[in-house]
Amino acid sequence: MGFASWGKRFLCPLHGILLILTISGCSVLPAQELPVQGNADRGKNTVTLTVWHDWAGQDSTSERFRALLDKFAEDNPEIELRVQSIIRDAYRSRLKTMAAADELPDVFLIWPDSMTREFANAGFIQPIDSLLRQKSEWAGSFMAHSFDSFTVDGKKYSVPMTMSPTSFVFYNQELFDKYEVGVPATWDELLAAIKVFNRNGITPIALGNKSSWVAQSTIFSTLADRVTGTDWFMHVLSQNNARFTDQEFLDALTKMRQLVKAGAFQDNFNYIDNMQMEQMYYRKQAAMFIEGGWAVGNLIDSAPKDVLEHTHLALLPTIPGGKGKPMSTSGVVGNGFAVNSKLEGDKLDAAFRLIYAMASPSAQRQILDSNTLVSYRMEVDRTIAHPLFVELHELMMGVTLLPSYETQLTTAAVETLSDGLQELMKGGSPEILAQKLQNTQASVLGKLR
């Protein structure tokens, strides 16, 4: 996944618990004819489910989940799946627009934390607690706190299908050795490494921020925590004695801009996407790139052998005077399927069967064996796992998972931050971005002063 992309072309902000379409320029997208998946010869008692997801890419994770959907359709010919696959950059905005039009699909992929809270509080989705009670042994086999981010007022609304740490430094040890550069553990060491690689015509860190979620999700969430610490972030979320205009957040924005000024990224970083970013790394044009744990699967599938063999993972370095934990990375449990609040009877039963199939023990094993982290208690099969995925899995054993900006902020604030970081990295003002973000978060929470 980039754990998440926040499409913006059709985005309408979510105010409080209600999705509205009163902002100029937002319009309801017409319902589209959806492709049919599964057995075409169906009886009169067929249950039809409309299903939306964002697994439209050719990455290994998307392909694995599409295969799981195909298997469910094959095993359940009495359930007709009408599946809509939407590119990640547009998925959230499309979903929110359809919610405002009261035309949500029956089952759809949803993000944890803020998106789940907003959809649950608006009455668009329904709890799945009855399914979890029916499958109690399965539900009890997830890691501690796996359902917390899908829980609202004590009710659970989805099941995590993966685990998504969002910020690792992928580096080519061969290039580091060639230019006698150590893997940076501190901010000053990172700046020094950037100078050496630039001097030798190598892009220090490849970045593909054409879809503005990339810099926000894979770099800034962790970088900001390194500066502000987690306690400040949890306070500013609720606007409880903290503001985005506070000096520590301005310092975090300044650090982000410092990377650009130091020449950390190639010039066109706002004009290529994360897949093109990875290609730069594959061609040894860049010594590093920063992305989530999902990139391991992409590397294993697509990187040239000599690049893959020399690739390792590290965490973002510590920052002098920062309040954050060094052995940490932003991230969340993975997204999961939510159920339209209107479903009942046979359609609801079918939806629950689909949710279970997509996150069942056998599905979790297939996901883990395809080099994707899961929050289900399950050991990595080292006889088939790639060494790089084993390295990722072992690194996660000692890492604290930090709250992620993209899932904790209100959806309107995420949009403001993602777009604002693009402007900041082109030379924009930290103060202007901080004020815009403060106004957006406070306005949605009804605390604008």
N, C-alpha and C positions, 0 to 999 in steps of 0.2 A: 503494500500500500504506500505512496507517501502517506504515513498513517492517515492523513486527511488532506484533501484539497478543499478550498472554500471558493467555489465558483462565484463569479460576481456579475456576469452580464445580465442576469435576470433577478438579481438578489433584492429582496425586500426585507427590511429589518424586522426583527421580532420584538415587539414591545410588551413587557410584562409577560403574561402567559398567553396572550392572543396574537395570532398571526394575522396581519392586516395587509390590505393592498391599497392604502390611501395615498401612498407616495407617488408622485408624478413619475411616469415612465414605466411603472410596473403593470403588467397585464397577465391575465391568466393564459397559460399555454393550453391549446386545445388538446383533448385526449387523442392519443395516437393508437393506431392499430398495432397490437403487440404481437411479436412472433410467438407461435405455439411451440411448446417443447414437450416431447413425450410421444406416446402412442396415439396415432391419428384415428384408430378404430375404437371408439369409445361408446359405452352404452348410455342409456337415458339417465342413469343415476350418477353420471360423472360430476365430480366436484371441481369447479374451476377456481384457481387461485391466480391473481395477478401478482407478480413478483418483480421488484425493482432492486438492482444492485449496481455497483460501480466497477465490477470486474471486467472491464472492457479491454484492458491492455493485454499485451503478450508476455507479461512477466510471469514467473513461475507460480506466484501466489494466486493471481487471477485465473490462470489455467487450472490450478488445482480446485478452486472453488466452483468453477464452471463444470468441471468433471463431476464433482459431488452433486451438483444440481441435475446433471444428466443421469447420474446413477439413481437418484431419487425418482425421477420421472420414469425411468425404465422399471424400477421395482414397484411402482405404484401407478399402474395404468388407469386406475379409477380416479386419479387426481390429475387434472389437466393444468399444467403450469403455463401461464402466459407471461413470458419473461421479458423485461425491458432492461437492457444493458446500457448504461449511460456513462460517458467519460467522467473521470473523477473531477475534473475542473468545473463541470456543470451540475454534478449530481445534487449537491445540497440545495442549490438555488432552485432546481427543478422540483425537488421534493417539497420545499417550502411553498413554492407557488401553487402546487397541486393541493397542499394542505389548506391554503387560504381559499381555494376554489371548492373545498370539500370533495375532492376527487383523488384522495390518496389510494395507492394500491393496497391490496389485502395484506401483503407481507413485504417489508422493505428494510434495507440495510440502514442501521442507525448508529450514530456515534455515542459513546458513553458521556457521562457528566452533563454539560450544559445542554446539549441537544436533546438528550433523554429527558432531562428535567423540563425543558420548554414544551416538548411534545406531550409529555405526561400531564403537565399542569394545564395544558390547553385542551385536554381530553381527546387527543387524536389517537392515542395508543392505549392498549389495555394490559394489565399485569399478566404474567405467565406463572404465577405462584402455583396454580393447580397442576401445571405440567411438572414443575420441580418437585412437588409433593408426590406425584405419581411415579417419578423417576428419581427417588430420593438417593439411592446409592450413587447414581451418576452425578446428581447435583452436588453431593457431598464429596466428590472426588476432585473438585477444582481447588486450586490453591486458595489460601486464606485471603479474604477481601476481594476475590475475583468478581463478585456481583455488586460490590459497593457502588461502582460508578454507573450501574444500571438500576439502582434502587432509589425510589422517590417515596417519601413518607412511609417507609417500611415495606413497600411493594416493589417486586422485581419485574423489570420490563423487557429484559433480553438476556441472552447467554453469550459470553465472550467466545469467539471462535479462534482467536489468536492472542498473543501478547505483543505489544508494539512499543518497545523502547525506540525513541525517535532521533537520537543524536549520538553517533559514533564517528570517530575519525578513522577512515579507511586510508591506509598508507602503503606505499610500495617500498619495502625494505631495501630492495636493490638500488633504487634511486637515492635513498637516504645514505646507504653505504658509499655509493659512488661519489657523492658530494660531501661526505663526512659530516652528516647532519644527524644529531640525536633526536629521538622521538620526543617532541616537546611535552614537558610536564608542567611548565609554568607559562604564564603569558609572555614574559620576556624571552623565553626560549622559543616560543612560537614566532614572535616577531623576528628573532634572529634567523630562524629557519626560512622564513619568508624572504628575507634579504638574500640568503645564499641561493635559493632556487631561482629567484628573479635574476640574479647576477649570471646564472648559467642557462638562461633562456627556458626555464621550466616553470610553468604556472604552479605556484605553491598549492592552491586549493581550487579545484574545479567547482564551479557553481552554476546551476541551471535554474534561475529564478523567474523564468518567463511566467510560470504559474506561481503567483506570489506566495503561496503557502510554503514553498520550499525553504526559503531563508528563515521565515517565521517559525516553522515547525522543527526543522532539523538543526538549526544553529541557535536562534535567539532564545527559545524557551530555556535551554540549558545555560547559555551564556548569561542571561539575565539572572537566573537563580544563583550563579556563581557570585554575582555582585550583590544582589538584594537579600539573598536567603529566602527560604520557603515561607517563614512566618510572615514577612512583609507581604508576599504575594497573596497569601490566604486572607490577610486583612484587606488588601486593596480590592479583592474580588467582591467583597460585600460592602466596600467603601466604609470600612470600620476603622477610623483613625489612620487611614493611609490613602494617598492619592497618587495617580500616575505622574503628577507633576513634582513628586518628592525627589530630592536630590539623588537618592540611590538609583531610581529608575532612569533619571537623566544620565547618570554615570554608565548604566548598562547600554543605553542607546549610543552613547559616545564611544564605548568600546566596539560596538558593531560598526560604527562609521570609521573607527581607527583601522579596522581590518581592511576596509576598502582603500583608505588613504595609503596604507602600507603596501598595497599591491598584492594582497592575498589572493584575489580572484582575477580571472581573465576579464578583458574589457567588456565583452558582450554578455556578462552574466545575467542581465535582465532580458535577454533575447533568445536564450536557449532553454530547453526544459531539462528535467532531471535525468532523463534517459540519454540525452545528448551530453550532459555533464559526465555521466558514467563512461560514455564512449571516449571522451577526452582522456580519462584515466586509463582506459584500456589501451589507448595508443601511446601511452607514456608521455603525453603532453603535459600531464599534471602529476605531481607527487602525492597528492591527497585529494579526497573529497569527503564531505560530511553528509551523512544520511542515516536513516533509521535501520533497525535490524533487518528489515525486509530486503535491503540491498544485498545481503549475503546471498540470497537465492539467485538474484540477478547475476552476481559475479560468478557463481558456480556454473550457471547456465551459459553465460555469454562471454566472460573474460577470456582472453588468450591464455594459454597454459602458463607461459612464463610470467605473466602478470599475476594470475591467480596464485601461483606457487609462492610469490613474494609478497602477497597482500596480508596485512595484519590489521588488528583493530586497537584503538586507544580511545580514551575519553577526552573531552575538551579539557584543556589545562586549567589549573587554578588561576585566580586573579588576585593580585596583591590587595590586601585590605577587604576582600570580599567576604560575605557572610555565609556563602553556600557550602555544602558538603562536597569535598573533592571527588569521592568515589560515588558519583551519581550521574544520572542522565534523565532527561524528561521522557515521559511515556505514559501509556495507559494500557489497560487490557484492550484487546482488539475490539472492533465493532461487531455487531451482531444483528440478527433479524428481530424486528418489532412487528407487532400484530395490530392491524387497524381496529380501533375500538368498536367498529360496527359489526365485526364478525361474531357469529354465534353458530350453534348447531354443528352440522357436518363441516362447514367451511372452517370453523374454529378448530375442530378436531384435526382437519387436514393441515392447517397452519402449524399446530403444535407438533404434528408428525414431521413436518418439514424442518422446523427449528431443531428438533431432536436429531434428525438425520444429519444435519449440517454441523453439529457439534457433539455427536455421539462419541463413545470411546474409539470406535473404528475410524471415524472421520478425524478425530484428534491425532490418531496414530499416522494416518496418511498425511495430514498437515505437517506434523513434526518430521516425518521422514522426507518431506519435500523441502527441508531446510528452512522451516518457518517456526518461530517460537510459539508455544501455546501456554495457557495458564492452567491447563489440566495437569494433574499429577501423573507424570509419565516420564520414564527415563529415555534418553537418547540412545538409539541403537548404533553403537560405535562401529559396528561391522559394515554399516551402509552410509553413515553420516560423513559428510565431507569434513576434513580437518578444520576448515575455516568456520563451519557451523559449530563444530565442537568448541572451538575457541570462543565464539560468541556465547554459547550456552554456559561455558565455564566462567566467562567474564561476568555474566549476569548474576552468578551465584554471590558475588561480593559487591554488587551495585545496588544503591538505593534508587528506586524509581520516583522521580520528582513529578509534581503536578504539571500538566502540559497546558501552556497558554491556549492552544487551539481547542481544547475540550473543556477548559474551566471558564474562560471568559464567555460573556454573552456572545451569541453569534454575530450580532452587529459590531461588537468590539473586536472580534477576530478579523472581520473584514477591514475595519479601520486600521488595525495593526499591520495586517499583511500588506495592504496597499501603501500604508505609511512607511513601512520598511523599504519598499521599493524606492520611494521618493528620498528617504534618508540616505540610501546607498548611492543615489545619484547626486548627493550634495545637499539634501534637505536639512532642516533644522530639527534637532532633538526636542527643543522646547515646543515647537509647533505640533509635532507628532504626539508628544506627551499630553498636551492640552486637548487635542482632538480625541485621543483615546480616553482621557478622563471624562470629557463631556459625553462621549458615547456610552461608556459603562454606567455612569451616574444617571444618565437620562433613562436608560432601559430599566434601571433599578428604582427609578423615581426619586433619586437623591441629588438631582442637579441643583447646585446652589449658585 
